[in-house]
């Protein structure tokens, strides 16, 4: 299905002022998933995206993302993840696309560190199968890794790789088939709550709807007018040549997260045809999304290359490719998902904080329930945007 990414100027087919049931702002992975799920309710949905499908300015590109279930960040995420895994498989079937490759996952760190202890806690609370390994046991099982004694590794079968751009394409294709209209290269400049709904202003005019959903990623902060305090953080994933070695294939190498010290985390994904992906998780520069430096420098490369050389056997050459992407962080690094504190006709899906992509399949369902007034199947109270209080002008 071809989807135009060009600017759509006003024409006889363009209605500068139309009425919709729901307007979704943003067509990254969250906006794409939300738009599709809302459209399946029979609601008339308009998605407005300032760039195009799978653009490289935001948070949803970069070829791959990790999926895992034993969630060290907070066990409260696990019920959402269990449904997310089911939903990803359902979207695969409906779209005819391969979106998820199960590889297993390895969480590496000190036994008493945040990563290993948190993973074990989530697994035990929710009855998730796991295997706790010593460093030598992990090295013996998975030939890609180099781990010194004193480290531990938690292996989880229910982990794998999401193919990022394919996931976005799948949701946009299914959304189009379900009746959602997409307008790309159209920038939202503001919005207003009205008695009869909400109005959204773009460079082409004003659109009206009964309900509004914010999925604008790194550009959400100003649009949300201080309701959710967000920081945009620059990240630099790198890809390294595997040299064709079998130990780096998805059949032999699990996805991994490694805690190297207090607050220092790296992650990696096996070679799916583009090299082994390795990156630091957080620790990037904070700034404005439209002013982020896109050039990858030696300062970006050096710590990741050092980690890869230290932890992955034979992965000691320079990177073969790289990209920049953005994390949109909340103060507590939990998502902001739920009704806007000032107007329940407005829903917020923001603040993925570097770990949101894997949840898109279930959060799309959550948002569709919010806008249609259905009872939620999950407790998302800990993600409420209202938890921050107001930090800016209304």
Residue, then its C-alpha position, 0 to 999 in steps of 0.5 A: x500500500x503506497x502512502x504519500x509522504x509529501x506535503x498536501x497543500x489545500x486543494x478541492x480534496x483537502x478540507x481545511x476545516x473538517x470534523x472527526x471523531x478522533x485526531x491523533x497527533x504523531x505517527x511514530x510507533x505509538x501514534x500508528x498503533x493508536x490510530x489503527x486500534x481506534x479506527x477498528x472501533x468504527x470511529x473516524x480517525x485523522x492522524x497528523x504527522x509533521x514528517x513522514x512514515x519511518x522518518x529518522x528525526x524521532x524515536x521509532x527508527x533504527x531497525x530493531x528494538x528489544x522485546x522482553x517480559x521479565x521487566x526489571x524497571x517495574x513488575x507492574x509493567x508485566x501484565x501489559x507486556x504479556x498482552x503486548x506479545x500476543x498483540x504483536x503476533x496478531x498484528x503480524x498475522x493481520x499484516x502479513x509482515x514478520x515483526x518479531x523474532x524470538x531470540x531469548x534475552x540475557x540480563x547481565x550484571x552484578x547479582x545485587x545490581x538493579x538489572x539482575x535483581x529487578x529482573x529476578x523480582x519481576x520474574x518471581x512475582x509473575x511466574x515468568x520462567x528464567x534461568x540464573x547463570x554464573x558468568x562462566x555458565x553464560x559464556x559457555x552457553x552463548x559464545x558471543x559474550x565475555x564475562x568476568x567472574x562475579x557477574x551474573x546473567x538472567x536468561x529469559x526465553x520470552x524475549x526477542x527483536x522487534x523490526x522497528x520500521x516494519x512495525x510502523x508500516x504494519x500499523x499504518x497499513x492496517x490503519x488505512x484499511x480500517x479507514x484512518x486518514x493520514x496527513x504527512x508533512x503537516x505540523x501541528x501548531x497548537x490546539x484548543x479545547x472547545x465546548x463541543x470538542x477540540x480544535x487542532x491548528x496546522x499550517x493548512x488550517x483547523x481540524x475539529x474532533x470530539x477527542x484528541x490523542x497526543x503521540x507526538x514523542x519528542x515534540x509533545x512537551x510544548x503541545x502538552x503545555x507543561x502537563x507532563x515534564x519531559x526531557x529529550x535525550x539524544x542517543x546513538x546506536x551503532x552497528x558492528x560487523x559480525x564477520x559472518x560468525x555464527x555466534x552473533x546470529x539470532x539463533x545463537x546470540x540473545x538480545x541483552x542488557x548489561x549493567x556496567x556500573x551504577x546507572x550505566x547500561x548498555x544493550x545489544x541485538x544480534x546480527x539480523x543482516x545489518x551487523x550487531x547493534x550495540x548502544x548505551x541506554x541513557x547518558x546522552x545529551x539533553x536538548x530540543x528535538x529540532x536542534x539535536x546534533x545528528x552527526x555521530x562523533x568519535x565522542x559518541x563512538x568511543x564508550x560504545x566501542x570500548x564496551x563492545x570490545x570488552x563484552x563481545x568476543x571479536x567485536x573490536x572493530x570500528x562501527x559500520x553504521x550508526x544513527x541518532x534517535x531521541x528518548x523522551x524522558x519523564x522524571x521517573x522514567x515511567x510512561x505518561x499514559x492516560x487522560x489529560x488532567x484538565x480535559x478527559x476528552x484528551x488522551x496522552x501517550x508520551x514519555x517512553x523514556x527509552x523503553x516504550x516501543x515494545x509496549x505500542x501494540x498494547x498501548x494502542x489498545x489502551x488508548x482505543x479504550x480510553x477514547x471509546x469510554x470502555x473499561x480498561x483491562x489493565x491497571x495503568x494508574x501508575x502511568x497517569x499524566x496527573x501524577x506530575x501536577x501542572x508544571x507550566x501555563x494552562 
